[in-house]
Amino acid sequence: MSKIKMNVPNILTMIRIFCTPIIVLMFLLPIPNGIGVFVALGIYIFGCFTDLIDGKIARKYNLITDFGKFMDQIADKFITTTAMILVLFSGVTYTWLAVLMLLVVVLRDILISGIRMVAANKNFVIAADIYGKVKSLFLDVANMVLMLYVGLRAVSNADFVGIVRYIGLAIMIVGVVLSIISCVNYTMKASKVIVGEASLKNNEDEENDRSNSSEKTEDDKESQK
């Protein structure tokens, strides 16, 4: 247990989790001139940076643990989904569009988590695809840009502030589309692996049944002699 606590990648992962409620607090507090939002943005950028380096440190120094693999995914979902909720329901877009994008991302994560559990029970590890990794990048960048917009909106009415909003929403929509693509791709990969293994197991069972039947027949013949 002490080794897990002192493991640097795991500490970085836990820091990301602890950053999440601080981001919520700073974003929602009515601090003048958007200062709270800018602080929340800085903490979010820091949290994303820890996500970038914890895996590299774990692989470089062979510090990969089951705890780290489990908590890293949770930490990512905590901070990214929380930031999405904050920015999408801060008047940056229509409510129906905000709900739709959030549902796509959240339900995608739930589905893939369920698939991973089924695969793990069958001793399979299905690697994350490139679409999922790029999706995470787009969503993180979109959250940053939209947080920046919310902060700027509190202090300026300049035209460029609106442009920041449109850029953030465009990046967010791309991230949501990539969420759908990665979900379909991951599900297809998982189905091939799980169904293929089930088919292989059935074939092995049939071979065993035929072998047992053949052995039984031989035994019967021997007994008749």
C-alpha positions as CSV (number, residue, x, y, z in Angstrom):
1,M,0.0,0.0,0.0
2,S,2.8,2.4,0.8
3,K,4.3,1.7,-2.6
4,I,1.1,2.8,-4.3
5,K,0.9,6.0,-2.2
6,M,4.5,7.0,-3.0
7,N,4.2,6.1,-6.7
8,V,4.6,9.4,-8.6
9,P,2.2,8.6,-11.5
10,N,-0.5,7.5,-9.0
11,I,0.0,10.7,-7.1
12,L,-0.4,12.7,-10.3
13,T,-3.6,10.8,-11.0
14,M,-5.0,11.5,-7.5
15,I,-4.1,15.2,-7.9
16,R,-6.2,15.3,-11.0
17,I,-9.2,14.0,-9.0
18,F,-8.6,16.5,-6.3
19,C,-8.4,19.3,-8.9
20,T,-11.9,18.6,-10.0
21,P,-13.9,20.0,-7.1
22,I,-11.6,23.0,-6.9
23,I,-12.3,23.7,-10.6
24,V,-16.0,23.5,-9.9
25,L,-15.7,25.9,-6.9
26,M,-13.6,28.5,-8.7
27,F,-15.8,28.4,-11.8
28,L,-19.0,28.9,-9.9
29,L,-18.0,31.4,-7.3
30,P,-19.1,34.9,-8.2
31,I,-15.6,36.4,-8.3
32,P,-15.5,39.7,-10.2
33,N,-13.9,40.1,-13.7
34,G,-14.0,36.4,-14.4
35,I,-11.0,35.8,-12.1
36,G,-12.5,32.6,-10.7
37,V,-13.1,31.2,-14.2
38,F,-9.5,32.0,-15.2
39,V,-8.2,30.3,-12.1
40,A,-10.4,27.3,-12.9
41,L,-8.9,27.3,-16.4
42,G,-5.4,27.3,-15.0
43,I,-6.1,24.4,-12.7
44,Y,-7.8,22.5,-15.6
45,I,-4.7,23.0,-17.8
46,F,-2.6,21.8,-14.9
47,G,-4.8,18.7,-14.5
48,C,-4.6,17.9,-18.2
49,F,-0.8,18.2,-18.0
50,T,-0.7,15.6,-15.2
51,D,-2.6,13.3,-17.5
52,L,-0.1,13.8,-20.2
53,I,3.0,13.0,-18.1
54,D,1.8,10.4,-15.6
55,G,1.5,7.6,-18.2
56,K,4.9,8.5,-19.6
57,I,6.5,8.4,-16.2
58,A,4.8,5.1,-15.4
59,R,6.0,3.4,-18.6
60,K,9.5,4.9,-18.5
61,Y,10.2,3.8,-14.9
62,N,8.1,0.7,-14.9
63,L,5.7,2.1,-12.3
64,I,2.5,0.7,-13.9
65,T,0.1,-0.7,-11.3
66,D,-3.5,-2.0,-11.3
67,F,-4.4,0.9,-9.0
68,G,-3.0,3.4,-11.5
69,K,-4.7,1.8,-14.6
70,F,-8.0,1.9,-12.8
71,M,-7.8,5.3,-11.2
72,D,-6.3,7.0,-14.3
73,Q,-9.5,6.3,-16.3
74,I,-11.7,7.6,-13.4
75,A,-9.6,10.7,-13.0
76,D,-9.9,11.5,-16.7
77,K,-13.6,11.1,-16.7
78,F,-13.9,13.2,-13.5
79,I,-12.1,16.2,-14.7
80,T,-13.1,16.2,-18.4
81,T,-16.8,15.5,-17.9
82,T,-17.0,18.0,-15.1
83,A,-15.5,20.7,-17.2
84,M,-17.9,19.9,-20.0
85,I,-20.9,20.3,-17.7
86,L,-19.6,23.6,-16.5
87,V,-18.9,25.2,-19.8
88,L,-21.8,23.7,-21.8
89,F,-24.3,25.0,-19.3
90,S,-22.8,28.5,-19.0
91,G,-24.7,29.9,-21.9
92,V,-22.2,29.0,-24.6
93,T,-24.8,27.2,-26.7
94,Y,-28.4,26.0,-26.9
95,T,-29.5,23.8,-24.0
96,W,-30.7,21.0,-26.2
97,L,-27.3,20.9,-28.0
98,A,-25.4,21.0,-24.6
99,V,-27.5,18.1,-23.3
100,L,-27.1,16.1,-26.6
101,M,-23.3,16.5,-26.6
102,L,-22.9,15.6,-22.9
103,L,-25.2,12.5,-23.3
104,V,-23.1,11.2,-26.2
105,V,-19.9,11.5,-24.3
106,V,-21.2,10.1,-21.0
107,L,-23.1,7.2,-22.5
108,R,-20.2,6.4,-24.7
109,D,-17.9,6.1,-21.7
110,I,-20.5,4.0,-19.8
111,L,-20.8,1.6,-22.8
112,I,-17.1,1.2,-23.2
113,S,-16.6,0.7,-19.5
114,G,-19.1,-2.1,-19.6
115,I,-17.4,-3.7,-22.6
116,R,-14.1,-3.5,-20.8
117,M,-15.6,-5.3,-17.7
118,V,-16.9,-8.1,-19.9
119,A,-13.6,-8.4,-21.7
120,A,-11.7,-8.4,-18.4
121,N,-13.8,-11.2,-17.1
122,K,-12.8,-13.2,-20.1
123,N,-9.1,-12.2,-19.5
124,F,-9.0,-10.0,-22.6
125,V,-7.4,-6.6,-22.9
126,I,-8.8,-4.5,-25.7
127,A,-6.4,-1.6,-26.5
128,A,-7.7,1.9,-26.8
129,D,-7.9,3.1,-30.4
130,I,-6.5,6.3,-31.9
131,Y,-10.0,7.8,-32.2
132,G,-10.5,7.6,-28.5
133,K,-7.1,9.3,-27.8
134,V,-7.8,12.1,-30.3
135,K,-11.3,12.5,-28.9
136,S,-9.9,13.1,-25.5
137,L,-7.5,15.7,-26.9
138,F,-10.3,17.6,-28.7
139,L,-12.6,17.6,-25.7
140,D,-9.8,18.9,-23.4
141,V,-8.9,21.7,-25.8
142,A,-12.6,22.5,-26.3
143,N,-13.1,22.8,-22.5
144,M,-10.1,25.1,-22.3
145,V,-11.2,27.4,-25.1
146,L,-14.8,27.6,-23.8
147,M,-13.6,28.3,-20.3
148,L,-11.5,31.1,-21.8
149,Y,-14.6,32.4,-23.5
150,V,-16.6,32.4,-20.3
151,G,-13.8,34.3,-18.5
152,L,-13.4,36.8,-21.3
153,R,-17.1,37.3,-21.6
154,A,-17.1,38.7,-18.0
155,V,-14.7,41.5,-18.9
156,S,-15.1,42.3,-22.6
157,N,-17.7,42.6,-25.3
158,A,-15.2,42.7,-28.1
159,D,-15.9,40.8,-31.3
160,F,-13.0,38.4,-30.8
161,V,-14.7,37.0,-27.7
162,G,-17.5,35.7,-29.8
163,I,-15.0,34.1,-32.2
164,V,-13.4,32.3,-29.2
165,R,-16.8,30.8,-28.4
166,Y,-17.4,29.5,-32.0
167,I,-13.9,28.0,-32.1
168,G,-14.5,26.2,-28.8
169,L,-17.9,24.9,-29.9
170,A,-16.5,23.7,-33.2
171,I,-13.7,21.8,-31.4
172,M,-16.2,20.3,-29.0
173,I,-18.5,19.1,-31.8
174,V,-15.5,17.4,-33.5
175,G,-14.7,15.7,-30.1
176,V,-18.3,14.5,-29.8
177,V,-18.2,13.1,-33.3
178,L,-15.0,11.3,-32.6
179,S,-16.6,9.9,-29.4
180,I,-19.2,8.2,-31.6
181,I,-16.6,6.9,-34.1
182,S,-14.4,5.6,-31.3
183,C,-17.4,3.9,-29.6
184,V,-18.4,2.1,-32.8
185,N,-14.9,1.1,-33.6
186,Y,-14.2,-0.1,-30.0
187,T,-17.5,-2.0,-29.9
188,M,-16.7,-3.8,-33.2
189,K,-13.2,-4.7,-32.0
190,A,-14.5,-6.1,-28.8
191,S,-17.3,-8.0,-30.5
192,K,-14.8,-9.7,-32.9
193,V,-12.5,-10.7,-29.9
194,I,-15.3,-11.9,-27.6
195,V,-17.3,-13.6,-30.3
196,G,-14.2,-15.1,-31.9
197,E,-13.1,-16.5,-28.5
198,A,-16.6,-17.9,-27.9
199,S,-16.5,-19.6,-31.3
200,L,-13.0,-21.0,-30.6
201,K,-14.2,-22.3,-27.3
202,N,-17.2,-24.0,-28.9
203,N,-15.0,-25.6,-31.4
204,E,-12.7,-26.8,-28.7
205,D,-15.7,-28.2,-26.8
206,E,-16.9,-30.0,-29.9
207,E,-13.4,-31.5,-30.4
208,N,-13.3,-32.6,-26.8
209,D,-16.8,-34.1,-27.1
210,R,-15.8,-36.0,-30.3
211,S,-12.6,-37.1,-28.6
212,N,-14.5,-38.3,-25.5
213,S,-17.0,-40.0,-27.7
214,S,-14.3,-41.8,-29.7
215,E,-12.6,-42.9,-26.5
216,K,-15.8,-44.2,-25.1
217,T,-16.5,-46.2,-28.3
218,E,-13.0,-47.7,-28.2
219,D,-13.6,-48.6,-24.5
220,D,-16.9,-50.3,-25.4
221,K,-15.2,-52.3,-28.2
222,E,-12.5,-53.4,-25.8
223,S,-15.1,-54.4,-23.2
224,Q,-17.1,-56.4,-25.8
225,K,-13.9,-58.4,-26.7
